[in-house]
Amino acid sequence: MIYTHDEACLILEMFEDVLEKYDVHIPSPEDDERDPDNSVGLYGSTYSDLFDDVEERICELLVRCMRGEKITEGVFSGKI
């Protein structure tokens, strides 16, 4: 079974690792509520909005796969 929430979380953890490595903190409207010891790079609605977007994209990709679209790895389509 595929849990899209889990998959989105794992993707965001990859971003968190990069942000932590370079000591980068993305601003959030809730920064004034953040504990001073909380050093995560993504916080509050910034995190949750990105999480929702990633999960939505995962779901869209899964639907396309179920409809029979082929997967091509390692190359760009030229449309982006």
N, C-alpha and C positions, 0 to 999 in steps of 0.2 A: 504494500500500500504506500502511496506517495502522500505525504503530509506537506502541503504547500507552505504552511506556517513554519514548519521545521526547516524547509529548504530556504525560505526567505531569511530566516534567522541565521543560517549557516553562511549565506552570501553576505549579510550585513556584518557578521563576525570577521570576514576577510577584510572588509573595509575598515572595521575597527582596529584590526591588527596593523594596517598600514598607517592609520591616523596615530595610533599609539607609538609606533616606531619613530615617527617624525614629530611627535609631541604636538599634534594638530588638534584643535578643538573647533568644531563647526558651531557657530552661534545658534542659539535656540531662544525663542520667545520666553521660555521658562528658565533661562539661566539664573535669574534672581532666586529661584527656588532650589537650585542645585546645591548639594552639600559641598562645602569647600574641598573636602577630601575626594570628591567624585571627579576622576580624571578621564572619564570616557570621552571619546571624540564626538560621538553623536548622542544627543540627549533630548528628551521631551518630544515635542511635536515634530522636530526635525527628524528624529529617529523614527517615530511612528509613521510619519508621512512617507518617508523613504521605504520603510518596511512594507507599507500598503502598496506602494508603486511596484516594488520588486515582486511581491506575491501576485499582484495582478498580472504582471508580465509573465511570470512562470505559468499561471493558469492559461493565459493566451497561447503560449507556446505549446502547452500540453494539448489544448483543443486542436491546434493546427496539426500536431502529430497524429492525433486520433482521426483526423480527417484525411490522413495519408500523405501530408507534406513530407518530403525527404529532408534529411538533416545533412548539411555540408559543414565539415569542421575545418578550421585552420585557414579559411580564406574569407575575404569580404565579398559581398554581393555586388559592390559597385554602386549601390543605391544610397549609401550613407555618406 
